[in-house]
């Protein structure tokens, strides 16, 4: 299946995305978590038009 991993800025807007082929939703989530770093505030995973996963990191400390 084809998935779109969309990484998010602090305001929730898209920062970048890429497409990947995975055998399951769980594999797509594992890939997204491994790529998610301090540069991005969160990630959304879409399969077609359907959002199957959405994660926002907790607020950054002041």
Buried (B, 14 or more C-beta within 10 A) or exposed (E): EEBBBBBBEEEEEEBEBEEBEBEEBEBBBEBBEEEBEEEBBBBBBBBEEEEEBEBEBEEEEE
